[in-house]
Amino acid sequence: MMPPRTRFDEPRWLQCILKLSRTVTIEQRRRLVCIPDLTSAQSEREKLQRQHGPAMSNPKIAKIGKGKDATWTLSYTLRESRTEELF
């Protein structure tokens, strides 16, 4: 009497081949300096959000200095993801 056949008894060419891949995520922190006033910094933030979409995250506006000599800084993070196939 023969033992029952299992899927390991099938030839390899009938089996599925899985592709190996990896996802690479690159985050870049960027900063724009010397923006003269708060409204310009806010409009620049809105422009960058429209330009980069969901890839842009964590935008922050900060004031550097005091009085009329103060400048505004806009900092944000850009995230780029890509999938690479191995082998």
C-alpha positions in Angstrom: 0.0 0.0 0.0 1.4 3.4 -1.0 1.3 6.4 1.4 -1.0 9.2 0.5 0.5 12.0 -1.7 1.2 15.4 -0.2 1.9 18.7 -1.8 5.6 18.3 -1.2 5.6 15.3 -3.6 4.6 17.6 -6.5 7.3 18.9 -8.9 8.6 22.3 -8.1 7.4 23.8 -11.4 3.8 23.4 -10.1 4.5 25.3 -7.0 4.1 29.1 -6.7 7.2 31.3 -6.5 7.1 34.2 -4.1 8.8 37.4 -5.0 10.9 39.0 -2.3 10.7 42.7 -1.9 11.5 45.4 0.6 10.1 48.8 1.3 12.6 51.6 1.7 11.5 54.8 3.4 13.6 58.0 3.3 12.8 60.9 5.6 14.4 64.3 5.0 14.0 67.2 7.5 14.1 70.6 5.6 14.1 74.1 6.9 13.4 77.4 5.2 15.0 80.4 6.9 14.6 84.2 6.5 10.9 84.5 5.9 10.1 88.1 6.7 6.7 87.8 8.4 4.3 85.3 9.8 1.7 85.6 6.9 4.5 84.9 4.4 5.5 81.8 6.4 1.9 80.6 6.6 1.4 81.0 2.8 4.7 79.2 2.1 3.6 76.3 4.3 0.3 76.1 2.4 2.1 76.2 -0.9 4.5 73.4 0.1 1.6 71.3 1.4 -0.2 71.6 -2.0 3.1 70.8 -3.8 4.2 67.7 -1.8 0.8 66.4 -0.6 0.8 63.6 2.0 4.5 63.2 1.7 5.0 66.4 3.7 4.5 66.1 7.5 5.1 67.9 10.7 5.3 71.5 9.4 6.3 74.0 12.1 6.7 77.8 12.0 9.1 79.3 14.5 10.3 82.9 15.2 14.0 83.6 15.5 15.0 86.9 17.1 13.0 89.8 18.6 11.4 92.9 17.2 11.8 94.1 13.6 14.9 92.1 13.1 13.1 88.8 13.7 12.8 86.2 11.0 10.5 83.2 10.6 11.6 79.7 9.9 9.5 77.0 8.4 10.6 73.4 9.0 9.0 70.2 7.7 9.7 66.6 7.0 9.4 64.9 3.5 8.9 61.2 3.4 9.5 59.1 0.3 8.8 55.4 0.1 9.7 52.9 -2.7 9.5 49.2 -3.1 12.5 47.3 -4.3 12.5 43.7 -5.6 15.2 41.5 -4.4 16.9 38.9 -6.7 
